[in-house]
């Protein structure tokens, strides 16, 4: 019966994944809560929850958020010692509630709550290359990740004759799966900000393969535009490409390969800009390809786990550079 009245009510929902680790004493009349807000979604005009050890939450309106404390619009009404602090979000159960019954005395209720007081967290400080950011977080294997290469077609079939096809684009669609495992509020917060900066499928970005895709044969001089590599039959499989050269000291170079020439013991690739320093083969940790991709969907699910950890699986699709 209560669910009838609840179905389209506005709820104040705790963001449990951002519950504070430390406890805080909030006294009646306090206008300030000392808490590190840098990696949690508190904002001016929002709502903060004060969770007592009895499981009850007192909600207070936020006036101003600072890095190390929150100022309230009105004094706290209750004394809560050893409280845990959590952001609250206004949300509605747009699809109502569902209930499951079985032979036990329990009824399980479920609802998907859609928050409507969200804000744009976009921030991306990864290096830029050819007008797009390079995502340098190494990928993690989360279950099985699937890749798919396909060519978008228009199919004409009138049901009586031969089936005709016509390609929609001049490039194949290369879908890839990438995953991340993050530990701690700060690491999860940075991924959220990076995802916001992608604007769904709008903004493309580069991802390295992190493989040892190319092997250098000779020392690369500081002004050289040609790099001798072990043959990978470049002309058969590739035309132009982008690469990341990572040295053992952590230095990275992003370069565009505009062509390849066969040499006696391998191939010579031509890069768009010299490295500006001499690099011996032993100085190189690895050279891998870069793919320009975008998200394959406008929404990404972050699966929060115990002990402040989260897993994120993302499907991306390659786009023309």
C-alpha positions as CSV (number, residue, x, y, z in Angstrom):
1,X,0.0,0.0,0.0
2,X,2.8,2.4,0.8
3,X,4.4,1.8,-2.6
4,X,1.3,3.4,-4.2
5,X,2.2,6.7,-2.5
6,X,5.9,6.2,-3.0
7,X,6.0,5.4,-6.7
8,X,6.5,9.0,-7.9
9,X,7.7,10.7,-4.8
10,X,11.0,12.5,-4.6
11,X,13.5,10.6,-2.5
12,X,16.7,11.8,-1.0
13,X,19.1,9.0,-1.8
14,X,22.4,8.4,-0.1
15,X,25.4,7.9,-2.4
16,X,26.7,5.0,-0.4
17,X,29.8,4.6,-2.5
18,X,31.0,8.0,-1.2
19,X,30.2,7.4,2.5
20,X,33.0,8.9,4.6
21,X,35.5,6.5,6.2
22,X,36.1,8.6,9.2
23,X,33.6,9.4,11.9
24,X,32.6,12.9,12.9
25,X,30.8,14.5,15.8
26,X,28.0,16.7,14.7
27,X,26.5,18.8,17.5
28,X,23.1,20.5,17.6
29,X,23.6,24.1,16.4
30,X,26.6,23.3,14.3
31,X,26.8,25.2,11.0
32,X,30.0,23.4,9.8
33,X,30.9,19.8,9.1
34,X,34.7,19.1,8.8
35,X,35.1,16.5,6.0
36,X,37.3,16.0,2.9
37,X,34.9,16.8,0.0
38,X,37.4,16.6,-2.9
39,X,36.5,13.2,-4.1
40,X,32.7,13.1,-3.3
41,X,29.8,14.7,-5.1
42,X,28.9,17.4,-2.6
43,X,27.9,20.7,-4.2
44,X,26.6,24.2,-3.2
45,X,22.8,24.0,-2.7
46,X,22.8,20.2,-2.3
47,X,22.0,18.0,0.7
48,X,24.4,16.2,3.1
49,X,23.4,13.2,5.2
50,X,24.6,12.6,8.7
51,X,24.4,8.8,9.5
52,X,24.2,7.9,13.2
53,X,25.2,4.5,14.6
54,X,21.5,3.7,15.0
55,X,21.1,3.7,11.1
56,X,19.1,6.9,10.9
57,X,20.1,9.7,8.6
58,X,19.6,13.4,9.3
59,X,19.6,15.5,6.1
60,X,20.8,19.1,6.0
61,X,20.9,21.6,3.2
62,X,24.4,22.7,2.1
63,X,25.2,26.4,1.7
64,X,28.8,26.2,0.5
65,X,31.3,23.4,-0.1
66,X,35.0,23.7,0.6
67,X,37.8,21.2,0.1
68,X,38.0,20.4,3.8
69,X,34.5,21.3,5.2
70,X,30.9,21.9,4.4
71,X,28.9,25.0,5.6
72,X,25.2,24.4,6.3
73,X,22.3,26.7,5.5
74,X,20.8,26.2,8.9
75,X,22.2,24.8,12.2
76,X,22.1,21.1,12.8
77,X,19.0,20.0,14.6
78,X,20.4,17.0,16.4
79,X,23.5,15.8,18.1
80,X,25.1,12.8,16.3
81,X,28.3,11.5,17.7
82,X,30.5,9.2,15.7
83,X,28.5,10.1,12.5
84,X,29.4,9.0,9.0
85,X,28.8,11.7,6.3
86,X,27.4,10.9,2.9
87,X,26.2,13.0,-0.1
88,X,22.4,12.8,-0.8
89,X,20.8,13.0,-4.2
90,X,17.2,13.9,-5.1
91,X,15.7,11.1,-7.3
92,X,12.5,9.6,-8.5
93,X,11.5,6.0,-9.2
94,X,10.2,6.7,-12.7
95,X,9.3,3.1,-13.4
96,X,7.7,2.6,-10.0
97,X,8.5,-0.4,-7.7
98,X,8.5,-4.1,-8.4
99,X,7.9,-6.8,-5.9
100,X,9.0,-10.5,-5.8
101,X,7.3,-13.1,-3.6
102,X,8.2,-16.7,-2.9
103,X,7.4,-19.3,-0.3
104,X,9.1,-17.4,2.5
105,X,7.7,-14.6,4.7
106,X,9.7,-12.0,2.9
107,X,8.9,-9.8,-0.1
108,X,11.7,-8.3,-2.1
109,X,11.1,-4.8,-3.5
110,X,13.2,-3.2,-6.2
111,X,13.3,0.3,-7.8
112,X,15.6,2.2,-10.1
113,X,16.0,5.7,-8.8
114,X,16.9,8.4,-11.3
115,X,18.7,11.4,-9.8
116,X,17.8,14.8,-11.3
117,X,20.1,17.1,-9.3
118,X,23.3,15.8,-10.9
119,X,26.1,18.1,-12.1
120,X,28.8,18.1,-14.8
121,X,32.0,16.7,-13.2
122,X,34.0,16.9,-16.5
123,X,37.7,17.1,-16.1
124,X,40.4,15.5,-18.3
125,X,44.1,16.3,-17.8
126,X,45.5,13.5,-20.0
127,X,48.0,14.6,-22.7
128,X,46.6,15.8,-26.0
129,X,47.6,14.3,-29.4
130,X,46.3,15.4,-32.7
131,X,43.4,17.2,-31.1
132,X,42.2,14.4,-28.8
133,X,43.2,13.2,-25.3
134,X,45.2,10.0,-24.8
135,X,43.8,7.8,-22.0
136,X,46.9,6.5,-20.3
137,X,45.2,4.3,-17.6
138,X,46.2,0.7,-18.2
139,X,43.2,-1.5,-18.9
140,X,42.3,-4.4,-16.7
141,X,40.7,-7.7,-17.6
142,X,37.2,-7.9,-16.1
143,X,35.7,-11.2,-17.0
144,X,35.8,-11.7,-20.8
145,X,36.1,-8.7,-23.1
146,X,35.0,-9.1,-26.7
147,X,36.1,-7.3,-29.8
148,X,34.2,-7.1,-33.0
149,X,35.1,-5.9,-36.5
150,X,32.2,-5.3,-38.9
151,X,31.3,-3.3,-42.0
152,X,28.1,-1.4,-41.8
153,X,25.8,-2.3,-44.7
154,X,22.5,-1.4,-46.2
155,X,20.7,-4.6,-47.2
156,X,18.1,-4.6,-49.9
157,X,15.9,-7.8,-50.0
158,X,12.6,-7.8,-51.7
159,X,12.1,-11.4,-50.9
160,X,12.1,-12.7,-54.5
161,X,15.5,-12.1,-56.0
162,X,19.2,-11.7,-55.1
163,X,20.0,-9.8,-51.9
164,X,21.8,-6.5,-52.7
165,X,24.2,-4.8,-50.3
166,X,25.7,-1.4,-50.2
167,X,28.4,-0.2,-47.7
168,X,27.5,2.8,-45.5
169,X,31.0,4.0,-44.8
170,X,34.5,3.7,-46.2
171,X,35.9,2.2,-43.0
172,X,35.2,-0.9,-41.0
173,X,33.7,-0.7,-37.5
174,X,36.1,-1.9,-34.9
175,X,34.5,-2.4,-31.5
176,X,36.7,-3.1,-28.5
177,X,36.2,-3.7,-24.8
178,X,38.3,-2.0,-22.1
179,X,38.0,-2.3,-18.4
180,X,39.2,-0.7,-15.2
181,X,39.5,-1.7,-11.6
182,X,39.7,1.2,-9.2
183,X,40.4,1.3,-5.5
184,X,39.6,4.2,-3.3
185,X,37.4,7.3,-3.5
186,X,40.0,9.4,-5.3
187,X,40.6,6.8,-8.1
188,X,36.9,6.2,-8.7
189,X,36.2,10.0,-8.7
190,X,38.9,10.6,-11.4
191,X,37.2,7.9,-13.6
192,X,33.8,9.6,-13.1
193,X,35.2,13.0,-14.1
194,X,36.9,11.5,-17.2
195,X,33.7,9.8,-18.2
196,X,31.8,13.1,-17.8
197,X,34.4,14.8,-20.1
198,X,33.6,12.2,-22.8
199,X,30.0,13.6,-23.1
200,X,28.8,10.1,-24.0
201,X,29.6,9.2,-27.6
202,X,30.5,12.7,-28.5
203,X,34.2,13.2,-27.7
204,X,36.8,10.8,-29.2
205,X,40.0,9.9,-27.4
206,X,43.1,7.8,-28.0
207,X,43.8,4.5,-26.3
208,X,47.1,2.6,-26.5
209,X,47.1,-1.1,-27.0
210,X,49.9,-1.5,-24.3
211,X,51.4,-4.3,-26.4
212,X,54.9,-4.6,-27.8
213,X,53.6,-4.0,-31.4
214,X,56.8,-2.8,-33.0
215,X,60.5,-3.7,-32.4
216,X,63.1,-1.2,-33.2
217,X,66.3,-2.5,-34.9
218,X,68.6,0.5,-34.8
219,X,69.3,3.6,-32.8
220,X,67.0,6.5,-33.6
221,X,68.9,9.7,-34.0
222,X,67.5,13.0,-32.6
223,X,66.5,14.4,-36.0
224,X,65.5,11.2,-37.7
225,X,62.1,10.8,-39.3
226,X,62.7,7.2,-40.3
227,X,62.7,4.3,-37.8
228,X,63.9,0.9,-38.7
229,X,61.7,-1.9,-37.3
230,X,61.3,-5.6,-37.6
231,X,58.9,-6.4,-40.4
232,X,55.3,-6.9,-39.6
233,X,54.2,-6.9,-43.3
234,X,53.0,-3.3,-42.8
235,X,52.0,-2.7,-46.4
236,X,49.7,-5.7,-46.3
237,X,47.7,-4.8,-43.3
238,X,48.2,-1.1,-42.6
239,X,48.3,2.3,-44.3
240,X,48.8,5.1,-41.8
241,X,48.8,4.7,-38.1
242,X,49.5,6.3,-34.7
243,X,52.0,5.0,-32.2
244,X,53.2,5.6,-28.6
245,X,56.9,5.1,-27.9
246,X,57.5,4.6,-24.2
247,X,61.0,4.6,-22.8
248,X,62.2,2.8,-19.8
249,X,62.6,6.1,-17.9
250,X,58.8,6.7,-18.4
251,X,59.2,9.3,-21.3
252,X,56.5,8.9,-23.9
253,X,56.3,10.1,-27.5
254,X,53.1,10.1,-29.6
255,X,53.8,10.0,-33.3
256,X,51.9,9.6,-36.6
257,X,53.2,7.1,-39.2
258,X,52.6,8.4,-42.7
259,X,54.3,5.6,-44.7
260,X,56.6,2.6,-44.8
261,X,59.5,1.5,-46.9
262,X,61.0,-2.0,-47.2
263,X,64.6,-2.4,-46.1
264,X,66.8,-5.5,-46.2
265,X,66.1,-6.8,-42.7
266,X,62.8,-5.2,-42.0
267,X,60.8,-2.0,-42.7
268,X,61.4,1.7,-42.2
269,X,58.4,3.7,-40.9
270,X,58.2,7.4,-41.5
271,X,57.0,9.5,-38.5
272,X,55.7,13.1,-38.7
273,X,58.1,14.6,-36.1
274,X,61.6,13.6,-34.9
275,X,62.0,12.6,-31.2
276,X,64.4,15.4,-30.5
277,X,66.8,13.0,-28.6
278,X,68.8,10.0,-29.5
279,X,67.1,6.7,-28.5
280,X,68.8,3.3,-28.6
281,X,66.8,0.1,-28.8
282,X,67.7,-0.8,-25.2
283,X,66.2,2.6,-24.1
284,X,62.7,1.6,-25.3
285,X,60.3,-0.2,-23.1
286,X,57.8,-0.8,-25.8
287,X,56.1,0.7,-28.9
288,X,52.4,0.2,-29.3
289,X,49.6,1.4,-31.6
290,X,47.2,4.1,-30.7
291,X,43.5,3.8,-31.6
292,X,41.2,6.8,-31.9
293,X,37.9,5.7,-30.3
294,X,34.7,7.0,-28.7
295,X,32.3,5.4,-26.3
296,X,29.9,3.0,-28.0
297,X,27.0,4.2,-25.7
298,X,25.9,7.3,-23.9
299,X,25.8,5.6,-20.6
300,X,28.5,3.6,-18.6
301,X,27.8,1.5,-15.5
302,X,30.2,1.7,-12.6
303,X,29.9,-1.4,-10.4
304,X,30.8,-0.5,-6.9
305,X,32.2,-3.3,-4.7
306,X,33.1,-3.6,-1.0
307,X,36.2,-1.9,0.4
308,X,35.9,1.2,-1.8
309,X,36.6,-0.6,-5.0
310,X,34.8,-0.4,-8.4
311,X,34.9,-2.1,-11.8
312,X,34.1,-0.4,-15.0
313,X,33.6,-2.2,-18.3
314,X,33.4,0.1,-21.4
315,X,32.7,-0.7,-25.0
316,X,34.4,1.7,-27.5
317,X,34.3,1.9,-31.2
318,X,37.2,3.1,-33.5
319,X,36.6,6.2,-35.5
320,X,38.5,7.8,-38.4
321,X,41.4,9.9,-37.4
